[in-house]
C-alpha cells in the first residue's frame, strides 16, 4: 500500500481531495490505528486530533491506489493549484 506524509494543509481543501480519490485512504496514527478517511465518521475522529489553527499540522496517509497517492502528494506540494 502506498503512503504519503502531509504537512501544514488546509482541512477543507484536503477533504475535497480525499473525496476525489478512487480507493480508500487511511490516516495512520502514531499509535498505529488506521482510520479510513473515506468515512465521514473517521474523518471527524481522526482529523480532530491533527488540526492546529485550522490546518493539519502533520499526517501519515496510506492509499490503496497509487494514483491517489500521486494526487495527495501533488496536493501536499502545490495545493489546489496542482489540478
Z-matrix of the N, CA and C atoms (Angstrom, degrees):
N
C 1 1.441
C 2 1.528 1 108.39
N 3 1.304 2 116.60 1 131.70
C 4 1.459 3 122.24 2 -178.47
C 5 1.526 4 110.38 3 -74.19
N 6 1.341 5 116.36 4 149.71
C 7 1.467 6 119.42 5 179.87
C 8 1.520 7 110.56 6 -134.24
N 9 1.338 8 114.79 7 158.30
C 10 1.459 9 121.54 8 179.69
C 11 1.527 10 108.49 9 -149.26
N 12 1.328 11 115.85 10 143.43
C 13 1.468 12 122.70 11 175.27
C 14 1.516 13 108.18 12 -98.17
N 15 1.327 14 116.92 13 133.09
C 16 1.455 15 122.07 14 179.18
C 17 1.524 16 108.58 15 -113.50
N 18 1.335 17 116.45 16 140.86
C 19 1.459 18 121.30 17 -178.34
C 20 1.517 19 110.83 18 -138.09
N 21 1.329 20 116.43 19 133.86
C 22 1.451 21 123.81 20 171.41
C 23 1.530 22 112.89 21 48.39
N 24 1.336 23 116.40 22 62.31
C 25 1.459 24 121.17 23 -176.94
C 26 1.524 25 110.81 24 -118.26
N 27 1.312 26 115.84 25 150.37
C 28 1.460 27 122.81 26 177.88
C 29 1.533 28 108.97 27 -71.94
N 30 1.319 29 116.63 28 130.72
C 31 1.465 30 121.91 29 -174.14
C 32 1.524 31 111.88 30 -63.70
N 33 1.323 32 118.67 31 -49.06
C 34 1.466 33 120.86 32 -177.40
C 35 1.521 34 111.85 33 -63.14
N 36 1.313 35 117.09 34 -43.17
C 37 1.462 36 120.30 35 179.16
C 38 1.530 37 110.23 36 -66.25
N 39 1.331 38 116.99 37 -38.65
C 40 1.454 39 121.80 38 178.88
C 41 1.526 40 110.90 39 -62.41
N 42 1.329 41 117.88 40 -45.84
C 43 1.463 42 120.95 41 -179.98
C 44 1.528 43 110.97 42 -65.14
N 45 1.330 44 117.42 43 -33.45
C 46 1.465 45 120.37 44 176.02
C 47 1.531 46 110.09 45 -64.04
N 48 1.330 47 117.38 46 -39.78
C 49 1.471 48 121.06 47 177.41
C 50 1.524 49 111.16 48 -67.73
N 51 1.322 50 117.37 49 -39.36
C 52 1.471 51 121.11 50 177.53
C 53 1.521 52 109.50 51 -59.14
N 54 1.336 53 117.21 52 -42.40
C 55 1.464 54 121.16 53 -179.63
C 56 1.524 55 112.54 54 -64.06
N 57 1.329 56 118.05 55 -24.18
C 58 1.461 57 122.10 56 178.71
C 59 1.533 58 112.31 57 -81.79
N 60 1.313 59 117.41 58 -15.97
C 61 1.471 60 121.20 59 -178.76
C 62 1.522 61 110.30 60 -68.08
N 63 1.324 62 116.59 61 142.94
C 64 1.458 63 121.64 62 -178.06
C 65 1.525 64 112.45 63 -84.59
N 66 1.322 65 117.27 64 -36.84
C 67 1.466 66 121.20 65 -179.77
C 68 1.514 67 111.18 66 -100.88
N 69 1.322 68 115.27 67 -178.49
C 70 1.460 69 120.46 68 177.07
C 71 1.524 70 110.24 69 -72.63
N 72 1.324 71 115.21 70 145.62
C 73 1.456 72 122.65 71 176.78
C 74 1.525 73 106.28 72 -125.22
N 75 1.331 74 116.47 73 123.40
C 76 1.456 75 121.36 74 -176.32
C 77 1.524 76 110.72 75 -109.22
N 78 1.322 77 115.76 76 133.34
C 79 1.453 78 122.56 77 170.16
C 80 1.523 79 105.98 78 -88.51
N 81 1.334 80 116.70 79 123.78
C 82 1.457 81 121.23 80 179.76
C 83 1.528 82 107.68 81 -104.76
N 84 1.333 83 115.83 82 118.70
C 85 1.463 84 120.82 83 -178.45
C 86 1.522 85 110.40 84 -81.20
N 87 1.332 86 115.63 85 168.42
C 88 1.463 87 121.24 86 177.09
C 89 1.527 88 111.53 87 -62.15
N 90 1.331 89 116.68 88 -25.72
C 91 1.461 90 121.33 89 179.34
C 92 1.527 91 112.44 90 -83.33
N 93 1.341 92 117.17 91 -6.05
C 94 1.455 93 121.50 92 178.92
C 95 1.516 94 114.55 93 95.81
N 96 1.334 95 117.76 94 2.91
C 97 1.461 96 120.76 95 176.39
C 98 1.521 97 109.60 96 -70.53
N 99 1.331 98 116.09 97 146.46
C 100 1.465 99 121.58 98 178.41
C 101 1.522 100 108.39 99 -120.76
N 102 1.330 101 116.16 100 115.32
C 103 1.454 102 121.81 101 -178.95
C 104 1.522 103 109.24 102 -110.06
N 105 1.336 104 116.51 103 127.05
C 106 1.457 105 121.80 104 -179.38
C 107 1.530 106 109.39 105 -77.16
N 108 1.326 107 117.05 106 110.27
C 109 1.462 108 121.40 107 -176.62
C 110 1.526 109 113.43 108 -75.51
N 111 1.312 110 118.39 109 -2.31
C 112 1.456 111 120.18 110 172.92
C 113 1.537 112 109.48 111 -78.24
N 114 1.330 113 117.36 112 -13.76
C 115 1.460 114 123.71 113 176.63
C 116 1.524 115 109.13 114 -91.43
N 117 1.325 116 117.27 115 127.89
C 118 1.475 117 121.14 116 179.97
C 119 1.526 118 110.79 117 -62.75
N 120 1.328 119 118.57 118 -36.94
C 121 1.464 120 121.37 119 178.56
C 122 1.525 121 110.75 120 -64.78
N 123 1.313 122 117.51 121 -44.16
C 124 1.468 123 120.69 122 178.17
C 125 1.523 124 111.37 123 -66.05
N 126 1.334 125 117.42 124 -33.64
C 127 1.461 126 120.42 125 176.11
C 128 1.525 127 109.44 126 -60.41
N 129 1.311 128 115.89 127 -46.97
C 130 1.459 129 121.11 128 -178.98
C 131 1.526 130 111.00 129 -62.12
N 132 1.306 131 116.97 130 -48.06
C 133 1.466 132 121.58 131 -177.82
C 134 1.521 133 110.93 132 -68.04
N 135 1.316 134 116.97 133 -48.90
C 136 1.456 135 121.16 134 -173.45
C 137 1.509 136 114.59 135 -71.45
N 138 1.312 137 116.75 136 -42.00
C 139 1.459 138 119.76 137 -174.49
C 140 1.523 139 113.07 138 -79.89
N 141 1.314 140 117.67 139 -23.53
C 142 1.462 141 120.62 140 -179.70
C 143 1.524 142 111.36 141 -56.41
N 144 1.305 143 117.12 142 -40.85
C 145 1.465 144 120.03 143 -177.55
C 146 1.527 145 112.84 144 -77.21
N 147 1.335 146 118.30 145 -16.05
C 148 1.461 147 121.38 146 -176.75
C 149 1.525 148 114.11 147 -97.49
N 150 1.329 149 117.23 148 -14.11
C 151 1.457 150 120.81 149 -173.38
C 152 1.526 151 110.60 150 -79.81
N 153 1.328 152 114.88 151 128.89
C 154 1.465 153 122.07 152 176.01
C 155 1.523 154 107.58 153 -134.82
N 156 1.326 155 116.96 154 112.52
C 157 1.463 156 121.08 155 179.07
C 158 1.512 157 113.56 156 65.25
N 159 1.325 158 118.47 157 35.56
C 160 1.465 159 121.89 158 178.10
C 161 1.508 160 114.65 159 81.75
N 162 1.323 161 117.55 160 2.69
C 163 1.464 162 121.91 161 179.04
C 164 1.523 163 109.54 162 -129.27
N 165 1.324 164 115.87 163 155.25
C 166 1.458 165 121.20 164 174.47
C 167 1.519 166 106.86 165 -85.95
N 168 1.318 167 116.23 166 118.25
C 169 1.460 168 120.92 167 -176.08
C 170 1.522 169 111.46 168 -70.36
N 171 1.322 170 117.45 169 -45.98
C 172 1.464 171 121.23 170 -176.10
C 173 1.526 172 108.73 171 -160.07
N 174 1.321 173 117.06 172 135.18
C 175 1.466 174 120.95 173 178.86
C 176 1.527 175 109.36 174 -149.37
N 177 1.318 176 115.49 175 142.35
C 178 1.460 177 121.76 176 175.00
C 179 1.523 178 106.83 177 -109.38
N 180 1.331 179 116.42 178 121.31
C 181 1.460 180 121.99 179 -177.37
C 182 1.518 181 110.87 180 -117.02
N 183 1.326 182 115.27 181 147.36
C 184 1.463 183 121.70 182 171.66
C 185 1.523 184 107.61 183 -120.99
N 186 1.321 185 116.00 184 131.46
C 187 1.462 186 122.25 185 -177.96
C 188 1.520 187 110.06 186 -112.82
N 189 1.336 188 116.28 187 138.98
C 190 1.459 189 120.82 188 175.97
C 191 1.520 190 111.43 189 -69.75
N 192 1.315 191 116.59 190 -35.75
C 193 1.457 192 120.82 191 -175.11
C 194 1.527 193 110.56 192 -112.61
N 195 1.328 194 116.94 193 134.65
C 196 1.478 195 120.41 194 179.39
C 197 1.523 196 113.56 195 -58.67
N 198 1.334 197 117.82 196 -33.46
C 199 1.463 198 119.52 197 179.94
C 200 1.534 199 111.42 198 -67.49
N 201 1.333 200 117.22 199 -29.41
C 202 1.465 201 120.13 200 175.00
C 203 1.528 202 110.46 201 -70.29
N 204 1.325 203 116.16 202 -38.75
C 205 1.466 204 120.40 203 176.06
C 206 1.529 205 109.70 204 -60.11
N 207 1.322 206 116.88 205 -43.82
C 208 1.469 207 121.65 206 178.79
C 209 1.522 208 110.60 207 -61.81
N 210 1.335 209 116.37 208 -45.38
C 211 1.469 210 121.45 209 179.50
C 212 1.527 211 110.54 210 -57.94
N 213 1.338 212 117.48 211 -48.10
C 214 1.463 213 121.30 212 -177.25
C 215 1.530 214 111.93 213 -71.73
N 216 1.318 215 117.08 214 -34.16
C 217 1.468 216 120.39 215 176.72
C 218 1.526 217 109.79 216 -63.25
N 219 1.335 218 116.28 217 -46.76
C 220 1.469 219 120.65 218 179.24
C 221 1.526 220 110.47 219 -63.48
N 222 1.328 221 116.95 220 -39.90
C 223 1.461 222 120.54 221 178.20
C 224 1.529 223 109.86 222 -62.58
N 225 1.329 224 117.15 223 -42.61
C 226 1.457 225 121.81 224 179.44
C 227 1.540 226 111.00 225 -62.39
N 228 1.312 227 116.45 226 -39.35
C 229 1.466 228 121.22 227 -177.64
C 230 1.539 229 112.66 228 -77.77
N 231 1.336 230 116.32 229 -43.70
C 232 1.465 231 120.53 230 -169.31
C 233 1.520 232 114.80 231 -117.18
N 234 1.327 233 118.45 232 -8.66
C 235 1.470 234 120.94 233 -177.25
C 236 1.511 235 111.80 234 72.48
N 237 1.318 236 117.22 235 -157.34
C 238 1.468 237 122.24 236 -176.95
C 239 1.510 238 112.68 237 -62.00
N 240 1.324 239 117.87 238 -27.20
C 241 1.464 240 120.13 239 -175.99
C 242 1.531 241 112.60 240 -69.71
N 243 1.353 242 118.41 241 -4.43
C 244 1.466 243 122.07 242 -179.73
C 245 1.517 244 111.98 243 -74.47
N 246 1.317 245 118.77 244 -13.13
C 247 1.468 246 120.95 245 -176.30
C 248 1.484 247 113.02 246 -68.46
